[in-house]
């Protein structure tokens, strides 16, 4: 059975393939445009060279330069027409966001790679069977093979190299058997020479395919990294400090469900219901924002995560998804700083007179992203959460502002010697009483 992370990577891969298919079409569009440009440029260069060296061309083609020009122009015209049709088809597929089927791509690769083969076959009629094998037309094969990398498909690259190699070898053997080789160096018309050239063309296709595979893998890896960063940012981006966010992005913790030791804080604004009853919704929001702004900053600074907003309060977690080993100390220190800051802001007149109650408890919980493929939320589940909420509510009974459980007190030890024991307290919904301590 695959793990959740493996399933997630599979989902990323499928999403990537869907989006990547459209980018491949755009890349293929560029490939066809390049081929059209190269074909037109090659024809232009040939005609310029012919203009300045007409006599040499006339001798090379045995005085039949006109026939050669007509044949080549026909071939170039047909090839340009095919490439334009192919470009129009790709443009249409891009607009419809539909990929081109593999058989059509194979046919296209076969037609394009056959261009230099047909060109050399035509040239053999005017230059002589053997000499056409040593014209610049042979170098067009590698060009088509290299440009096939823009299709980002290993199979198409190898197929292009195979077609180039087989067509060249077949053409070479045919032309050598057909023409006179008396005045040609034996090594140039020997079968091993042309077999090796055909092999190199095929090898070029394989190497291009391997490079294409590596490019595709690295693009996929980059896509996965971006998706992972986005996933962590969506989950924690607005609820943790930049320092914690950088750690999350660097360490890339597994957000699947796991058991962790955490410290949970519940904070509640006292008398909020009666306050909100006499104010407009806009005034209530402004009041909450004036408090939450510095409270969240304090929690973030002490390596906590605001896990949930509860209308007139929030739940914060220390120790998940990352822990620095001082979770309870961070939680209590943050709580005391919040209480002190509330007093300061009230005295300064920045916020209305406010009293808050805070409860803190430590223990094991299940943490992780919980939900469905449509909506996920990083959450903390367990008795530690329920008990921390109950402890916070007991502040009303004791007239206190900060209560902690015995578990938190034991972890902190002598660093919290001023905590006042409240004895064994019965908590609603629990059979056993718990030991509480008042810190403020």
Secondary structure, DSSP 8 states (H G I E B T S, - for coil): ---HHHHHHHHHHHHHHHHHHHHHHHHHHHHHHHHHHHHHHHHHHHHHHHHHSHHHHHHHTTT-HHHHHHHHHHHHHHHHHHHHHHHHHHHHHHHHT----HHHHHHHHHHHHTHHHHHHHHHHHHH-TTGGGGSGGGGHHHHHHHHGGGG--HHHHHHHHHHHHHHHHHHHHHHHHHS--TTS-HHHHSHHHHHHHHHHHHHHHHHHHHHHHHHHHHHHHHHHHHHHHHHHHHHHTTTS-HHHHHHHHHH----S-EEEEEEEEEEEETTHHHHHHTS-HHHHHHHHHHHHHHHHHHHHHTTEEEEEE-SSEEEEEESSS---S-HHHHHHHHHHHHHHHHHHHHHHTSS-S--EEEEEEEEEEEEEEEE-SS-EEEEEESHHHHHHHHHHHTHHHHT-SEEEEHHHHHHHGGGGTT-EEEEEE--TT-SS-EEEEE--
